[in-house]
Amino acid sequence: MLTGLVGLLVTLLIIGLIFAVVWWIIGLIPMPAPIGQIVRVIVAVIFLIVLLSYLVGFLPAPQHGLWPR
């Protein structure tokens, strides 16, 4: 269990570092205001999807599904 938590923490740190670098690079590229904001929102949504996929994969599977019989 502890090994899984350490692995998850390392993975989240690496994903966060990659996200921070991409966010910084997007800020350096000169783009018009609406396009820059749209790109940042897209990057943030991708980051959240990846983050949630890792966190949900770490949770235990439900025993009976959504609706027990």
KAWO-V160194 format. One record per residue. N is the residue number from 0. PHI is phi in whole degrees, 0 to 359 (* if undefined). PSI is psi in whole degrees, -180 to 180 (* if undefined). NEAR is the number of other ideal C-beta (glycine too) atoms within 12 Angstrom. Layout:
# KAWO-V160194
N:PHI:PSI:NEAR
N:PHI:PSI:NEAR
This chain:
# KAWO-V160194
0:*:-44:9
1:293:-37:8
2:296:-39:9
3:296:-40:15
4:293:-40:13
5:293:-42:13
6:298:-41:16
7:296:-42:21
8:297:-44:17
9:296:-43:15
10:299:-44:21
11:295:-37:22
12:294:-41:16
13:294:-43:17
14:297:-42:24
15:297:-39:19
16:294:-43:15
17:298:-43:19
18:299:-42:24
19:296:-40:17
20:293:-44:16
21:297:-43:22
22:299:-42:22
23:294:-44:14
24:296:-40:16
25:298:-36:24
26:293:-27:16
27:280:-25:11
28:282:123:15
29:286:114:9
30:228:155:15
31:299:155:10
32:305:-51:10
33:292:-35:10
34:291:-41:14
35:299:-42:19
36:292:-38:15
37:295:-42:15
38:296:-41:21
39:295:-38:23
40:294:-41:16
41:298:-44:17
42:296:-41:25
43:295:-40:19
44:294:-42:15
45:298:-43:20
46:299:-44:25
47:295:-39:18
48:296:-44:16
49:295:-43:22
50:298:-47:23
51:294:-35:16
52:295:-38:16
53:290:-41:23
54:290:-39:17
55:290:-36:15
56:295:-22:15
57:278:-23:19
58:287:152:12
59:289:151:9
60:288:145:9
61:293:147:10
62:281:-36:7
63:243:6:8
64:78:-165:8
65:284:-41:7
66:238:111:6
67:293:149:7
68:274:*:5
